[in-house]
Amino acid sequence: MEKESEWMMCQKEDVAETDSICSLLRRLQMQQMVKCQEEHTRQQQGRRRPQCKETEVEASQLEEDTKHSENDGREADGENRADDKRRNEEEDDESVSSSSSDVPSLDTCTPTKSVESSSSSSNLLYSHITSSCPPLPYLCPPVPPPVELDVVLVDSRLTLDVYRGGTALLKTLWENFPGKVKEVQYLRIGSEESESLETVLDLLPHLRLLRSLAIRGHCLQDSLGHPLPGVLSSLPPSLSSLTLLTHLDLSFNCFTSLPPCLLSLPCLSILILSHNHLSSLPSNWGCLSSLTYLSVMGNQLCSLPASLAQLGALHTLDVSHNFLENLPEEIGELRCLNKMELSHNRLRELPETLQTLVNLRELMANSNHLRCVPEFLTKLPHLKTLDVRNNPTGRSTTPPPALPNPAQAKAGPSELHLGASQHRFSVTPAGHHVFLPRGVELLFPEGCVGHSTELEWAETRPDKKWICLEEHDHLLSWPLELLPHGIIFQKPVQVCMPYQQKTRREIVVRRFDGSSWSTLQTWTRRGSPSNSARPGGRRARLACCTVSHFSWFVVVSCPVRDTCSVSPEGALLVSSVNPAIKLRFLPSSTTQTRTVTLQVLQVEVSVVRELSSDPTASASPLLCLSQSPSLPYLQPVTVQVPLPPGLTGHTVDMSCLYLLHRQPDCQTWTDVTPQTPLRVTQLYVVFSVSHFSWYWLWYTTQRCVSGVVRKVYQRLRQFRVQFLVLQRKSDPEQVLLQCLPHNKVENTIQYLSSLYEGPQPSDFCELLEGEQFFAGFEKGIDISTERPDCINGRLSFIFYSHLKNHKEVYICSNQKQQGPVKGQVSFYRGEMPSDVPQEVAQKRRGPNSQWLATLPLRLPGAGGISEPQIPPLRLGDPENGYLTEANLLAISLQISQDWRSIGINLGFSYEELNRMQHKHRDDLGVLVLDILFHWARRRGHTGPGAVPELIDAMTKSGRQDLADEIEDIVSLGKRKYRDSLRRVGLDTEGLLAE
């Protein structure tokens, strides 16, 4: 017994000595591994740019990992001493040891082997990451250098698509931890790295427990932040062995057809194939009886197979963003379908079999070619959401659809192209497609008139007295008048007017009935290719509407209007401009249904900071809320807006966050932050309102924020403009005056430089849309004051940002001198708009404060003008009004290419016109002047009949605008003549009677 006890004591001492040696060797080996890792880090720093802070963090993290490894080693030693049998098994099979704990530990009773194994596995994974990094910089992070399995594998979920080089890491994990990898049930990998993708596909059939698999592109990003596409185009047949797979995501890849192995997965419930290159789907879907979700959005599908009806358990079907023109009738057999996405296709109709989908709750069919919405959809018992926006529902087909044979195509409306001088046309019951100058199109359907009817059109200059624009509206077209006003069409006539607008704003057509304006339902399209207004060019943008009678029409752009109908059940309104802006109406907020409108104005941060003098200032989009009828709500309405740019929920200072409110009928902004609690999340601000108006969320360090916001808001309504004063090179007396937005000045000057010359543009000025301004000629230069647009000796303009604000006039010297005249043109503000803020109105009081800009103008002397002098001329008589040489000069500038038609109607023969054309073949302006003054000298002594003859010639030539201008000039002369008689005390009526 004593010998046995002594022997046992010796054994224990030997074991203790052996354990101490093992622990010492393990510590030495771990220290050596740390030195190797540090040396490797220094080498990597030599290749890359310095990142001192990151290196220190990695080194400290590595020391902590080393300490934890030593502690784990000591605990493992204690367990090994307690169980010698288990220690021997771990020496034989390291893979069993690695799978016996969550964090793989390769320590055994042989410390050298344990440390080397752990170090080699970590270094192996780290070297894999280093070698797999692409040469170009990526925004996606690499796998951390001290790779452990628990970094990427958590609860049987292996996530490798968030790291670059993650796809190739799967093979390394399989070689080192096959037991753990076999137990993976959820696997996510990226398909951007083609080098390692083939190896990964060979490993997938070994993962028999896999339930969810995602091999998708757009997981990684390049150095510019752009997502990288996937390169996967096929799958191996052995993938069908994954019989437990229920979820498969193959989106953002290069599949052109569905891999056959997918049709052999009996448990597959969710299949996502979006954003590939699928042009067709297979005809056999019977094996996928468990499929409940199918998404093939963003492909190139032109049709769907009838075999989709075999998916009896399907709940959601997404085929949006394809090229589908019709749906199979068999789609009505999907009785379990709850949601169907058909948006952004080319569907012209929906099959009647959809009425059998009694479980359908959501049907999204927006942005298609649907002409009508089937009535049976409204009878589906569970249908809650039906979206058919952006469809030509209820509209006539324009242009006419392609007909099956040429004989039927000829039966459509005939085309009628009108020139600039053709202002009258006839429409028959057969219908016509009329093309007017400048791209206007009128479509008269068959049967719109009962007999042949003569119609008329005219373009007029916009007058602010009868053109009414709302805040932030822009006029995009000249007013189009269609005559006669009283005619009523039996079928709606389509009116399409061209416009030029590239920003994201809503385009509408408005009609003036003589007393008020109304907004018509408008849609946009490109003009017809056969329109002669743009031969061989790009088709014009058209704003179209349907009307039952003629009137005045204009095209206007305004902030996008999002509307919804709010019922007692509640509603949710989301902005189409910024989806982060939402309005939530709780149930029982109202007792009667009302229509709510939301408008959003985006505000540039640079403008906010410049005008507020605060470099940290920022503002959210501006909200305009309105409703009809205007009634109070029973419960507050919840409004969600994004935080101002550059802020998050963690960085925002609540003391600098302000919510401002403005009533539509005033210009002041009120800070309502104390009365309206703001709830800030990571990205949004949520608050409640009880009435609708303008709301604006600001972030600024200034305390008096109301005045700053009022100043910035006024700036949003103004345009920075510059003025041009150019003289024609061939005739310095002909002057072009123009007002342009500052971003269009450079291109305009370059375009006009071949014909005009003059001083540099004026400094920047600010004008409102529709604001009046004047141009006055000063310091020895004058123009004819007998013009309809001349008020108190100044030319009148009305500024519209998207129309041409220019006039071309003839000038003369008002001094009797032979030398050159150095004059100037000054621009002044006109009548003050009624909605100008008070501080702006105070600055504009008095004649001097209305000054905008002044530009020099040089008029050469008599010897410097190469053109012959025009002799004095007075055409007409005092009682009926005069036309002077200045009047004819102004009229000649507007005739242009219509000179031949006007000359014929004035009584000239073709031979006379041809001689004049040959004489002035190099200058069209001089040719027109010669025609008019030659006629005027011939008719100068014939009495009052000359002026009506000129008006009649203009009307017959299709220039009603010039005829109206001549009548205005004559009327102005009559009024001045009668006023002069009254001033001298003569009886005007008696004198005229004699």
Buried (B, 14 or more C-beta within 10 A) or exposed (E): EEEEEEEEEEEEEEEEEEBEEBBEBBBEBBEEBBEEBBEBBEEBBEEEEEEEEEBEEBBEEBEEBBEEBBEBBBEBBEEBBEEEEEBEEBBEEBBEBBBEEEEBBBBBBBBEBBBBBBBEBBBEBBEBBBEBEEEEEBEBEBBBBBBBBEEBBEEBEBBBBBBBBBBBBBBBBBEBBBEBBBBBBBBBBBBBBEEBBEEBBEEBBBBEEBBBBBBBBBBBBBEEEEBBBBBBBEBBEEBBBBEBBBBBBBBBBBBEBBBEBBBBBEBBBBBBBBBBEBBBBEEEBEBBEBBBBBBBBBBEBBBBBEBBBBBBBBBBBBBBBBEBBBBBEBBBBBBBBBBBBBBBBEBBBBBEBBBBBEBBBBBBBBBBBBBEBBEEBEEBEEBEEBBBEBBBEEBBEBBBEEEEEEEEEEEBBEBBBBEBBBBEBEBBBBBBBBBBBBBBBBBBBBEBBEEEBEBEBBBEEBEBEEBEBEBBBBBBBBBBBBBEEEBEBEBBBBBBBBBEBEEEBBBBBBBBEEEEBEBBEBBBBEBBEEBEBBEEEEBBBBBBBBBEBBBBBBBBBBBBBBEBEBBBEBBEBBBBBBEBBBBBBBEEBBEEEBEBBBBBBEBEEEEBBBBBEBEBBBBBBBBBBBBEEEEEBEBBBBBBBBBBEEBEEEEBEEEBBBBBBBEEEEBBBBBBBEEBEBEBEEEBBBBBBEBBBBBBBBBBEBEEBBEBBBBBBBBBBBBEBBBBBBBBEBBBBBBBBBBBBEEEBEEBBEEBEEEBEBBEBBEEBBBBBBBBBBBBBBBBBBBBBBBBBBEEEBBBBBBBBBBEBBBBBBBBBEEEEEEBBEBBBBBBBBEBBEEBBEEBEEEEEEEEEBBBBBBEBBBBEEEEEEBEEBEEBEBBBBEBBBBBBBBBBBBBBBBEEBBBBBBBBBEBEEEEBEEBBEEBEEBBBBBBBBBBBBBBEEBBEEEBEBBBBBBEBBBBBBBBBBBBBBBBBBEBBBEBBBEEBEEEEEEEEEEEEE
